[in-house]
Amino acid sequence: MFLSVPGAELPKQRVGFHSVEVGERHYGVFGLQQSSRFVQLILAVTFYISIVAAAIVVETLLKALGWSPQEHRTALVSTAIKFNYTSILDIICGVVFIALSIVFFKPAVPK
């Protein structure tokens, strides 16, 4: 049974993340001071490597099972740019995207 003390707060703990965060700096497993940008870079590189490895594993598996075609039959067709209903929808979605981006990135004005 746990007793609670009024006004006492427990320290925040992150499961599986072995570092201490002080301000904008992270002190990692080896006790080295690491900036937030460095941690972001390490995460981005790790995710990229894992995605590439997964793609290689899937491609190898599909080739081993014989589910990947050996011969690709393609025909090059030269077409002109057409202006149809999808072009109109692309323009409308582009305008909506630009408007929402302006609203999102517009600095807030305090009252």
N, C-alpha and C positions, 0 to 999 in steps of 0.2 A: 504494500500500500504506500502510495506516495503522498507526502504532505506538501501543500503549496504554501509558500511564504508570500504574503502580499507585497507587491512592488519588486519582487525578484524576477529577473529574466534569465532564461537559459541561453547560453551561447549558441549561435546558429552553426549548425554542422552540415556539411555537404557530404553525402554518402559517395564514396568512390573517387573523390577529388582531393588528393593529398597535397594541399598547399594552403598557405596562410595568406590572406589578402589584407594588405595595409594600404589604404588610400588607393592609388592607381597602380601599385606595385604588387606583384605576386612572388611569394617565396616558395619555390617548388620543392620537389622531393630531395634534391641535392643541396638545398639551402641557398641556391643562386637567386639573385634578384632578377626578376623578369618583368618587363613592361607588358601592358595589355596588348599592345601591337604584336609583340613577340609571341604571346600565347595565341593570338588570332592567326598569325602566320603558321605556327606549328599545327593548329587545328585544320587550317585550309589545306596544307600539304598532306596531312594524314588522311583527310577525306578524299583528296584527289588520288593518292596512291591506292586507297582501298577501292575506289570506283574502277580504276584501271585494272587492278588485280581481279575484281569480280568480273569485268568484261572479258578478260583473257580466260578465266576459268569457264565461263558460259560458252564462249566460242569453242574452246577445246572440247568441252562436253558435247556440244551439238555436232561437231565434226566427228567425234568418236562414235556417236550414235548413228551417224549417217543422215542426220536431219538437215545438213547444210548442203545446198546444191554445189556440185563440182563445176558446172559450166553455166555461165551467165549469158543468156540470150537477150541482148538489148538492141534497140533500134533508136538511133538519134533522129529526133523529129524537131525541125526548126519551126517554131510558132512565133507569131507576132503578139505583142502585148494587146490584150483586149480590155475594154472598159465595159464591165457588166455589173450585175447586182452585187457581186462580192467586192468589187472595187469601191462601190458606194458604202458597203458595210465596213470596209477597212478604213475609209476616210472618217466615217462617223465614230468608230471605236478609237481612232487616233485622236480626234478632237476631244472625246470624253477623257481619254488618258491624259492628255495635256492639261485639261481643266482640273482634273482631280490631282495631278501632280502639283500644279500651282497652288491649289487650296491646301494640300498637305505640307508643302515646304514653305508656305508663307509664314513669316514670324508672327507669333501671337502678340497682340497689342493689349497691354494691361489696362484695365478700366480705372 
